[in-house]
Amino acid sequence: MSSSTERSRAASTDQADRSAVRTGSYVYGIVPMDVELDDARGVGDPPGRVKLVRHGEVAALVSEVATNRPLGRPQDLKAHQQLLDAAAAEVPVLPLRFGAVMASEESVVDELLAPHHDAFLAGLKELEGRAEYVIKGRYVEQALLAEVFAENTEAVGLRQEIVGKPEDATWDARIRLGEVINQSVEAKRDTDTNAMVEALAPRCVAIAVREPTHEQDAVHLAVLVETGRQDELEQALDEFARQWEGRVDLRLIGPMAAYDFVMTPQQEQEGE
């Protein structure tokens, strides 16, 4: 059993630990000031309750976070994206990058909303009635390799040189074959990406080509679309899915916040 002195020390330690926790305002993005929030939760452990910090005609989505605990857990990034994407399905949103923490709600107004109010308002008006979607296409491996060997005689010759021989005796040929295949895939990716961009351009406000995230990526695009034209986008992708059946697996992700089509002051400073 603990003595009264030990209990007193433990209570003092707990109180000191609590007083040592400093908090800041985590900022997710900028929305119109007349937005209403439900009981939304954001980053942190436990997840912080999201509130609006308003100034003029714009507002920031914020929640309180402990500044002495690092952010960066997968669930924090997921919470950041889910909050922004859910908001973007209802209203225009200018997303801030993951990890934006300011000292207080007052500093959110004084250092973010007030000096950039007009630029934020203009950006929100530009996004009104628009949403971002991401299109990902990945080559089916067997179909991809069949195309490469059908079109590239050097690849065929290298494969014949390798078959049935020890790895150490054909090391150079194996390295070269890998290079030939990679070059062929890159060329196919460029061709297929350009074809899709050309077909989607009349249906989109803007298109951004993203870097591939996998060696077998065929296309990786972000598109900004008028919400009333989502059906047209889906119809165009259905046509590509028919043309590329058995060759490329396509996915449409969204709607989501316009991560690829806005430049916040935070991002402008990072780019300087």
Disulfide bonds with the S-S distance in Angstrom:
none
